[in-house]
Structure formats: structure tokens, C-alpha cells
């Protein structure tokens, strides 16, 4: 017998993985398979629902249930924490259905999916502050929720999107503050001033804006810039932000 090479074994495993859903899900009429997927969704059996919906999506990509199957997959992927798959499915749906009547929900789900990518289970459990973590998913979520409000101000998801924008803005401001604090510890005073000014400009109504004032004052004092230091002291007094 010929021995299988490592590359052959890898190819077999990939093919097996690609066909696993097809093997698990029986070949039944699409209407019946869709109903079974709905039962799994309603029961919160996300893995089972995903298997059935993926089978429908691959077997009947242009069938009667095609659009709804993709929407259901978006929701199931989100609930199952399959965030990369959810994001890819959303992008595909938006590309193929730009004028869909449920586009407000799709934007809402993309915002939620991006927000979830900023979450860390370990950090939540250990109550670890990671405001210095790269907030790129937060920026994407902010854009999606903002776009939802701009395009669909009367959407049933608008109120929740507005609340989430406040939380996202605070998260972005906290990241900028953590960066400014990093520059303070490195004694990079010009960088401290630039970052604090950015916080004041982009996030003036956040706690981070108030907390950035003492950092900016220290930078001005270290650089012996008395006039801007004086103005910053006045701002601190006005905002009650103790140095």
C-alpha cells in the first residue's frame, strides 16, 4: 500500500470538513428543511439551526428561501458567537440585496456583530480593564449604528442603536485617554497634547475628556508653555477635573 503524505491527509481532512454539513443534514425538500431550521432557531439550538441553514444556503442558493435563510444565518451566527462567519454573511447579503426592506435590521446586526468582536470573555470574567485594546471593531460598529440612524431614523432599532452609540463613544474616548496616558509615561509631551486635544475635539461630552485635562496640563508644564497651561487650569476648574 502507498503511504499517504501529510499534504494528502490535510486535503482529505479539508474535504471531510467541507462535506460534514451535507452528511449530517438529510436530503429532504427545502420547505421541510427550512421548517426544521426554524424550530431549532426558536429553541435556541444554534449549532443545529446553522447546520440546516447552511445546507439550505449551499443546496438552494437561488431558492424561495434564499434571502431569509441568509438573514437567519446572520442571527444564528451572532448568537453562536461565530462572528467572522456572521460578518461575512452580512457583507454578502448587503452586496447582493442593497435595497432590501430589512436593511435597517442588517445594519443593526452588523453593528452588534462588530461590538461583540471587541468583547473578551476572560476580561469580562476577571473584570480586567482593557481600554487600551485596539478599538477597530468599535469604530466599525459606530459607523454602522450611525448609518442606521441616518438612513432609517424611524426604524424600530433606532432607539437601541442611539444608546449603543453613547457606549461606543465612551469606549473610543477611553482608548484615546489610555493612549495619552501611555505617552505621559514615555514623557512624549507633544504626543500627549495632540492626543488630549483630539479627545477634547471628538469626544467633548465624555468622562475621558474631563480626565484628559490634567494630562494636558502636565504636558504644557513640562514644556514650560505657560499660556496654554493657564487656559487648561481654567478648564480644569470649570469642569471640576482635579489634577
C-alpha positions in Angstrom: 0.0 0.0 0.0 1.1 3.5 -0.7 1.7 5.7 2.3 -0.4 8.9 2.5 1.7 12.1 2.5 1.0 14.9 5.0 -0.5 17.1 2.2 -2.8 14.2 1.2 -4.0 13.8 4.8 -4.6 17.6 5.0 -6.6 17.6 1.8 -8.7 14.7 2.9 -9.5 16.5 6.2 -10.4 19.7 4.5 -12.8 17.8 2.1 -14.3 16.0 5.1 -14.9 19.2 6.9 -16.5 20.8 3.8 -18.9 17.9 3.4 -19.7 17.4 7.1 -22.8 19.6 7.0 -24.1 17.9 3.9 -23.5 14.5 5.6 -25.3 15.5 8.8 -28.4 17.2 7.2 -30.7 14.8 5.4 -31.7 15.4 1.8 -35.3 16.5 2.3 -37.5 19.1 0.5 -36.3 22.7 1.1 -39.7 23.7 2.7 -39.3 20.9 5.3 -35.7 21.6 6.0 -36.5 25.3 6.4 -39.2 24.5 8.9 -36.8 22.3 10.9 -34.3 25.1 10.9 -37.0 27.5 12.3 -37.8 25.0 15.1 -34.0 24.9 16.0 -33.8 28.7 16.0 -36.9 29.0 18.2 -35.4 26.5 20.6 -32.0 28.3 20.7 -30.3 25.2 19.3 -27.9 27.4 17.3 -25.5 24.7 16.0 -28.3 22.6 14.7 -30.0 25.6 13.2 -26.7 26.7 11.5 -26.2 23.2 10.0 -29.7 23.2 8.5 -29.5 26.8 7.2 -26.0 26.3 5.7 -27.3 23.2 3.9 -30.2 25.2 2.5 -27.9 28.0 1.5 -25.5 25.7 -0.3 -28.1 23.4 -1.9 -30.6 26.1 -3.0 -28.6 29.4 -3.3 -31.4 30.9 -5.5 -34.4 29.2 -3.9 -37.5 30.7 -2.5 -36.0 30.8 1.0 -32.6 32.2 -0.1 -32.8 35.7 1.4 -34.5 34.7 4.6 -32.0 31.8 5.1 -29.1 34.3 4.9 -30.9 36.6 7.4 -31.5 33.7 9.8 -27.8 32.7 9.4 -26.7 36.2 10.4 -28.8 35.9 13.6 -27.7 32.3 14.4 -24.0 33.1 13.8 -24.3 36.0 16.2 -26.0 34.0 18.9 -23.4 31.2 18.5 -20.5 33.7 18.6 -19.4 32.8 15.1 -18.7 36.4 14.5 -16.4 36.2 11.4 -19.0 34.0 9.6 -21.7 36.4 10.6 -19.8 39.4 9.3 -19.1 37.6 6.0 -22.7 36.6 5.6 -23.9 40.2 6.3 -21.4 41.6 3.7 -22.6 39.1 1.1 -26.2 39.9 1.8 -25.7 43.7 1.6 -23.8 43.3 -1.7 -26.5 41.2 -3.3 -29.5 42.9 -1.8 -28.7 46.6 -1.4 -32.3 47.7 -1.3 -33.8 45.0 0.9 -36.7 46.0 3.1 -34.9 44.7 6.2 -31.7 46.6 5.6 -32.1 48.5 8.9 -32.0 45.2 10.7 -29.0 44.1 8.7 -27.1 47.3 9.7 -28.2 46.8 13.3 -26.9 43.2 13.3 -23.6 44.3 11.7 -23.2 46.8 14.5 -23.9 44.2 17.1 -21.5 41.7 15.5 -18.7 44.3 15.4 -19.4 45.2 19.1 -19.1 41.6 20.0 -15.7 41.3 18.4 -14.5 43.9 20.9 -15.6 41.7 23.8 -13.3 39.3 25.7 -14.8 36.6 27.9 -11.6 36.4 30.0 -11.5 40.1 30.5 -15.2 40.2 31.5 -14.8 37.3 34.0 -11.7 38.8 35.5 -13.1 42.4 35.4 -9.9 43.5 33.6 -9.9 47.0 32.2 -8.6 46.8 28.6 -9.5 50.2 27.4 -6.1 50.2 25.7 -7.2 47.3 23.4 -7.4 48.2 19.7 -10.9 49.6 19.2 -11.2 48.9 15.4 -14.4 46.8 15.8 -15.9 49.6 17.9 -15.2 52.1 15.1 -17.0 49.8 12.6 -19.9 49.4 14.9 -20.1 53.1 15.5 -20.3 53.7 11.7 -23.0 51.1 11.2 -25.2 52.4 14.0 -24.7 56.0 12.8 -25.6 54.9 9.3 -28.7 53.1 10.6 -29.9 56.3 12.3 -29.1 58.5 9.3 -30.9 56.2 6.8 -33.7 54.8 8.9 -34.5 57.3 11.7 -37.9 55.7 12.3 -36.6 52.1 12.5 -37.6 50.0 15.5 -33.9 49.5 16.1 -33.1 53.2 16.1 -33.6 53.8 19.8 -31.3 51.0 20.8 -28.7 52.0 18.2 -28.7 55.5 19.8 -28.0 54.1 23.2 -25.2 51.9 21.9 -23.6 54.9 20.2 -23.2 56.5 23.6 -21.4 53.4 24.9 -19.3 53.1 21.8 -18.3 56.8 22.0 -17.1 56.3 25.6 -15.2 53.2 24.6 -13.4 55.2 21.8 -12.7 58.1 24.1 -11.3 55.8 26.8 -8.9 54.3 24.3 -7.6 57.7 23.3 -7.2 58.5 27.0 -5.2 55.3 27.6 -3.0 56.2 24.7 -2.4 59.7 26.1 -1.5 58.2 29.5 1.0 55.9 27.7 2.6 58.9 26.2 2.8 60.6 29.6 4.7 57.6 31.0 7.1 57.9 28.0 7.4 61.7 28.6 6.3 62.3 25.0 4.7 65.6 25.8 3.8 66.8 22.3 2.1 63.5 21.6 0.2 63.8 25.0 -1.0 67.3 23.9 -2.1 66.1 20.5 -4.0 63.1 21.8 -5.7 65.2 24.6 -6.7 67.8 22.1 -8.2 65.1 19.9 -10.3 63.8 22.8 -11.5 67.4 23.6 -12.4 67.8 19.9 -14.0 64.4 19.1 -15.5 63.4 22.5 -16.1 66.6 24.5 -19.1 65.2 26.4 -17.3 62.1 27.9 -15.6 61.4 31.2 -12.4 60.8 29.2 -12.4 64.4 28.0 -12.5 65.6 31.6 -9.8 63.2 32.7 -7.6 64.3 29.8 -7.2 67.8 31.1 -4.7 67.1 33.9 -2.6 65.1 31.4 -2.6 68.0 29.0 -1.7 70.4 31.8 1.2 68.3 32.9 2.5 68.3 29.3 2.2 72.0 29.0 4.0 72.5 32.3 6.8 70.1 31.3 7.3 72.1 28.1 7.1 75.4 30.0 4.2 76.6 27.9 2.6 78.9 30.4 -0.2 80.5 28.4 -1.8 77.2 27.3 -1.2 75.8 30.8 -3.1 78.7 32.3 -6.1 78.1 30.0 -6.0 74.4 30.8 -6.0 75.2 34.6 -9.1 77.3 34.0 -10.8 74.4 32.1 -10.0 72.0 34.9 -11.5 74.4 37.5 -14.6 74.9 35.2 -15.1 71.1 34.7 -14.1 70.1 38.2 -11.4 67.8 36.9 -8.8 67.7 39.7 -5.2 67.3 38.7 
